[in-house]
């Protein structure tokens, strides 16, 4: 089967062709050993770029915590509407809690918007730094 698909020429009645023979050298094995140790260095390499933006990461984490806290309040407000507002037939309380829920919704949207802008800012700067360092090494 190998000979059937072999691209060859006939010279003096004998088929001849070209073969590319690749053999692994010790250099390849040495590179594989260094690649295994460099996996721990990848985080150190990336940390060098992330360290510059600690303040922004703190803001992202605070925004995440605040947004989660605001989201956690919604079920309690809904329970208060049902228990106190509807159960006690107090329409003023229902409107007050609905207004509070609307304000919490707008606040959460604003926090998410700010978080996305910060994340875009960080990712853009880190990407530009990585690409520029790559081009410098070329």
N, C-alpha and C positions, 0 to 999 in steps of 0.2 A: 504494500500500500504506500509506503514511503517513496519507493522508486517511481510509482505511477504519478505522483504529484510533484516530483522533483523537477525543477526548472533547470535544464541542462542543455549543453550543446554537444554535438558530436565532432570530435577532432580525430582524424585518422581511424574512424570506425569505433572510437571509444568515447563513452559519455563522460563529459566533464562538467563540473559546476563549482560554485563558490559556497563555502560554509563559514558561518560566523560562530566561532567557539568561544564561549565566555566561561571563565573560571574565577571563582572567588579567591581573593588574596587575603592576607592577614589584615590588611588595611580595613576591609569591610567588617571583619569581626571586631576590630578595635573600635570602629565607629558605632557598632551596635552596643558595645559595652558603655561607651560614653553617652549614648542616647538614653540608656537606662538611668544613669546618674543625673542626666540633665532634666529629667522630669521634675525633680524637686526644685531645680533652678528655674523652672517655668513660672512658678508662683512668685519667686523672688523677683524675676524679671518683670512680671506684671505688676507686682506690688510697687515697684519703682515709679510706675506711671500713675497708679491709683493714689499713692501717698500724697500727691500734690493737691488732691481734691477732698481731703478729709472733711473739711467744713461742709462741703456740699453733700457728702454722704451722710453726715450727721443731720442735716436738714431733711434729706430724703427719709431717714429713719423716723425723725420726729413727725414728719408729715404722714407717714404710714401709720404710726401709732395714734396720732390725733384723728386721722380718717377712720381708723378701726374703732376708736372710742365713740366717735359720732355715729357710726353705723350701729354700734351696740346699743345706743340709746333708743333707737326707733321702736323696738318691740315693747319697751317699757312705756313709752308714750302711747302706743296703740292700746296697751292694756289699760292705761289710765283713762283713755277716751271711753273704752267699753265699760269699765267698772264704775268710774265716777261720773263721767259725762252722760252716758246713755242710761246707766242704772239709776242715777239721781235726777235724770231729766234736766240737766244743767247745760243748756245750749251755749251759754257764754264760755263755759269751761272747754267744751268741744272745740269752739272756734279758737280759743287761746292755744290749745294743744296743737291744733292743725296749723296755726301760724308758727308755732315753735318748730314743728316738723318741717315746714316749708323753709324756715331759716336754716335749720340743720342741713337740709338738702342742698341749699345754695352754698353753705359753708363747705360742705363735703366736695361739691363740684369745684369750688375755688381752690381748695387744697389739692385736689387731684390735678387740676390744671397747672398749678405751681409746681407740683412734683414732676409732672411730665416735662415742663420747661427746664427744670433743673437737670433731669435725666438726659434730655436732649443736649443741653449745654456740656455736661460731663462727657457724654459719649462722643460728641463732636470733637472736643479738645483732645481726648485720649486717642481717637482715631487719627487725627492730624499729627499728633506726636509720634505715634507708631509708624505712620507712613513716611513722615519726614526722616525719622531715624533710619528707616529701611533704605530710603534713597541715599542718605549720607553714607551708609555702609556699602552701597554699590559703588 
